[in-house]
Amino acid sequence: MNKYVFYIVLGISVFFTSCIPTQDLIYLQKKEGSKRETSISAVVAKPYRLQTNDVLSIAIKANDPKLVAMFNVSDQAGITTRTDSGLYFDGFTVDDHGNIRIPVLGEINVMGLTLDQVRIQVEKQLLSDYFNAAASIFVTVKLAGFKYTINGEVGVTGTKTLFQDHVNILEAIANSGDITITGNRRAVTIIRQLPSGTEMHDIDLTDINVMQSPYFYLQPNDYIYVKPLKQKTWGTGKTGIESVGTLITLLSLATTVYLLLKK
């Protein structure tokens, strides 16, 4: 009788320890210490500073398009629409020295600058060397896609590119097929390359206060890693039904061994 009690206790413990609780699967929960208000203060993200291998999309416009045609790569190539691959091949890549090469203007060092600073620098050079204020020069500078890499317990891993200015961690994960049921939402690692070095930080996506983290909004070239939960390595089952199946299998095996030994 004591053996049966032992098996039952063992089975119950396996059942409760192997199931993944709902609290580990829900994003942005209000936990202890969270503010009662539903509104979350806006996070002031630091402007992104350019690094080597970044690709810029620079467009120069004026009242008379012919005046600036020689400065625009797409105009010289006769390209009217920009595809994803076109932005890569026709954009301006930051080389190992931190420079980009613009037709006529030549090399401009942009290492560590923000997009606004690059725009102002290009506008100043155009107005000082080629045009006057009457030309109404209008310059736009954007990254040729917001690139990030995601790995670990997500639906689709790999390097992704989104064509928008700002991307938060939840958007990046949704674009990658969401975190799997065995993924650890409480400790998602973000590795960020900065001109000063590499930063690595874990954030808890199950806590609503994560929206106030400076890592909630990604920066281009961020690397995201989603670790597995312990339940994945245990192999006892992720859901209640799977755990029950494991429990029945263990009990059947224990009973068979007991009967064989008894004989």
Sequence and secondary structure as in RCSB ss.txt:
>XXXX:A:sequence
MNKYVFYIVLGISVFFTSCIPTQDLIYLQKKEGSKRETSISAVVAKPYRLQTNDVLSIAIKANDPKLVAMFNVSD
QAGITTRTDSGLYFDGFTVDDHGNIRIPVLGEINVMGLTLDQVRIQVEKQLLSDYFNAAASIFVTVKLAGFKYTI
NGEVGVTGTKTLFQDHVNILEAIANSGDITITGNRRAVTIIRQLPSGTEMHDIDLTDINVMQSPYFYLQPNDYIY
VKPLKQKTWGTGKTGIESVGTLITLLSLATTVYLLLKK
>XXXX:A:secstr
 HHHHHHHHHHHHHHHHHS  GGGT SSB  TT  SSS             TT EEEEEEE SSHHHHGGG HHH
HHT  S  HHHHHHHSEE  TTSEEEETTTEEEE TT  HHHHHHHHHHHHHHHT  GGG  EEEEEESSEEEEE
EESBSS EEEEE SS  BHHHHHHTTT B TTEEEEEEEEEEEETTEEEEEEE TTBGGGGGSTTSB  TT EEE
EEE HHHHHTS SSHHHHHHHHHHHHHHHHHHHHHHH 
